[in-house]
Amino acid sequence: MTVTVRDLAHARAGDKGNRVNVSVIAYDGAGYERLLRELTEARVMAAFLPVAEGPVRRYELARLGAMNFVIENMRGGSVTRTTALDIHGKSLSALMLSIRLFGNQPESP
């Protein structure tokens, strides 16, 4: 059975310039532990390659059961400068939530 980030967490996104952060908040402790193992910087970068050049940095917030990913060099610049359709907020959170988790191989959605 394929598990996605959406099955284990919810997400919020925001942008500043050509950088975006996406917070992933686990529903429970077991989900957080799995996300720690499998939702790596490399896996997130693979999913975001169509919209960002990277790099990706992951910050762990254990007390909250959350992680914050900072993704650099969004293609087209900031949300107010790009011609891409809705590359912020809901669409970036949805992209993060669609990442498949099943082992340590980077997988894009």
N, C-alpha and C positions, 0 to 999 in steps of 0.2 A: 504494500500500500504506500502510495506517495503521500508525504506530509508536506505542507507548505508552511511558511512563516505564519500565514493567516490562521492556521489551525492552532497555533500556540500563542499568538500575540496580536496586539493591535499596534498601529503606527501613527505618527504625526510627522509632518515635514514643514520646513521653513527654509527660506533662502536669503542670502546676503551676497550681492554681487554675483560672481560666477561660482559660488560655493553654496552647497545645500547641506542641511543636516536632516537626518531622518531618525527619529527615536522609535525604538521597538520595545514595547512594554509587554512582558509575558503575562499570561492569565494566571499562572501558578508557578511554584518553585521548580517542579519537574520540567515544565516548558522552558523556563529560564536556563536550567542546566543543559538542556538539549541545544538551545540556541547558542549558548556559550561554546559548545563543542562544534557546531556545524555552521553557524552563520558567521563565517570568517570574513575578513577584509577582502580576500581573494574572491570568495563566492559573491559578495555584494558587488565588487568591481565587475565581475563577469556579467552580472545582470544589468548593470548600469552603463556598460560600454556603448550602447547605441546613443546615449544622451550625455556622457561625461568621459573625460580623458583621465580622470583620477589625479592623484592617488586617493585612496579611501583610508580613513583612520577610524578605529573603533574605540569607544570609551565605554567601560563597564560601570554600571550603577547598581551594584549588588543589593544594596538596601531597598532599592525600588524594584528590583527584578527587571531591570531595563538596560538597554544599550543605546548609545547615541552614535550614529555613523555620520562622519563629516566627509562629504564627497566633493572633491575639488575639480575645477575646470569644467564646469557644465558647458556643453556645446552651445554656442550662440550667446554666451554671456548670461547676464541676469534675466530674470523673468520680464523685466520691463524693456529689455533690449532684443530679446530673441524673437524670431518669427515662428518658432515652434509652437504648436498648439498646446496650451496648458501643461508646461513642463514642471509645474510646481504643485505644492500642496497635495491634493487628493490623488493626482496621477502618480506622483513620486512615491507616496505612501502605498498606493496600489501596486506599483512595481516591486517595492520591497516585500510586501505581503505575498506576492505571487512566487517568490523564490522557493524552489523545491528543496527539501531536506531529505536526504537519504544516503548518508555516508559522507566521506570527506572529499569527494570529487566535486570541483566547482561546476555548478549547473546554472544556466540562465533560465529564465521563465519560459 
